[in-house]
Structure formats: structure tokens, C-alpha cells
Amino acid sequence: MKYTQLGRAGLKVSRLVLGTMNFGPQTGEPESHAIMDSALDAGINFFDTANVYGWGENKGRTEEIIGTWFAQGGRRREKTVLATKVYGSMSREGDTWPNEDRLSALNIRRAVDASLKRLQTDYIDLYQFHHVDRRTPFEEIWQAVEVLVQQGKILYVGSSNFPGYKIAQANEVAARTGRLGLVSEQCIYNLAERRAEMEVIPAAEEYGLGVIPWSPLHGGLLGGVIKKEVVDGRRASGRSADALANSAVRAQVQAYEDLLDKHGLEPGEVGLAWLLTRPGVTGPIVGPRTPEQLASALRAVELELGEEVLAGLDEVFPGPGPSPEAFAW
């Protein structure tokens, strides 16, 4: 496994991030524990979750599964850089109550304590704002964060799904008050969805944030879905099936798979490897449900993409260009 620093912070993290969103809803506790053990054995030390994962009436379940894994000992917690998130409502259906969502100082304080309890740990390495909160000023947010840092409950803070101007605003307020500010931004970014290149990634680079792409294979669309239809008879489902119903998208994905077939490369591995070549990217989030999927993700870290392949990928999936050139002169 290769490692890098998380943005301008001194924290060293693996170039693949283990996503845990499926733990609970799709993957049971024993299987989830096995995946985390395999990831750690492979050198992946960066695990990502969120307080709302588990969804519906099971919000918090994913953090609980990680907590029971930590409780097994074996220096699991010490070896893991743990990232979780706050923003979404933790209220149960029929029991909605004010101040149980967003980024008020009150909710941040309560949410951290609840996550620590579920995770069976006394600190969170990277605490991420899951979305922008246009109702709460950053002065209040950073004040709440400072208390938690002083208490030793969180070490670093990151954002998720922030536009470029909010990254700038957050870190300018932090700088004025003598705080470190955001050290990472987790955003949707992949070959088929490159709009982050316009402003989000440049803002992250300017302020020293490590970029953590989620949905690196665009919901499976970049994982060889057409090839699987032909070879295995497995039809795409969910978002991939909806996207492929569009003839233009299907033609683009077919061109992508044809390009990689010409070079003897696997689509899923290339989708991850391409992200690892992008400026500012710390590492994509992968959510393997089987040992084979984890092995494929690990191969991507060692995969070197030649100039011809990279140029071909840009032809199939051209980026939007930087701002303002993308929409002006």
C-alpha cells in the first residue's frame, strides 16, 4: 500500500479509503468485520463512515459495527485513521425533534458524543461536515470544533459535498480565528462526473485540503457493466441501469470499455487508478463487498496508466475545464 499526507496536515493515510456505507444495510456484521480485517492487513488505514449510515430506523448501525470491530482489540483502533460525519438528522420516524441535524454547536456536540459511544472509541481522527449548513455561521461551527479539539474528542476536521466558495469561506473564518480549518473535502468525482474540477478541487488545492472522491466508479457505471452483460449475462441495476438507458451514455461507456479492452485493462481498476493520477486527490473511497472486489481495488494502487491511455480517457470523458474558462473566456 502507498501512503500520502491528508492535505496540508501531517496525518499519513493510505491511498485507498475503505468506505463502510454498506455495513449493516447490505453487509452483515461478521462479513463487515472480515472486510475491515482484510483491508487493514492490506495496509488500508483510512476508514470512512457517517453517523447516519444504516439509514432509516437503523441510523448509527454502521458506526456500531465498526465499534464492535474495534472492541476486538489487536490494535485495530490504533492502526485506523477513523473518519465519520455529522449533518443528517438522527431522529427516528415519528420522533422528529429540533436540533438533531445540521451544524449548530448543540448538534455537533451531541453528535460527536453519540458517535464516540457507537464507535467504542474516545476520539475521532477526522470529523467531517456531511453537507453545507447555510443557516449556521462558521464562527459558531469553529467555536464548537475548538471545544471538541481541546477535549481530545476530534483531531482534524473535513468537509463533504462543499462547493468551492464554502471551502474558501470556512477556511478564511478559521484563519481569522487562529484555527487550522478544513484539511479535506470529500466530493463526488470520477471519470464520468468531473464537475469538481471547475471549482471544488482548485479551492481544495489552494487551501491545502486533501480530496477524497466518493462514488469513484459512478455507481458501478465505470466497472465494466456492458462487458458483464455480454460475458456473464448480468444486467446493470439501479443507477447504472438508468444511466445506460440513455443511448449517448451507453455509447460513451462502450467507448470506455473498448479503449481499456484494447490495452488489456480492467475498467474498475482503471477508474480508481485514474483518480490516483489527479492533482490534489488523497485517495478514492472504495466499498468492497467481497474479497475479490478488495483485491481489484488494491491492484489499482499499483497500476500505472500510460500517456496513450490517459489521453484516450480524456477523449471519452472530457473534463469541463477550470473556472471561469469552462463557461467564459
Order of alpha helices (4+ residues) and beta strands (2+ residues): beta-beta-beta-alpha-beta-alpha-alpha-beta-alpha-beta-alpha-beta-alpha-beta-alpha-beta-alpha-alpha-alpha-alpha-beta-alpha-alpha
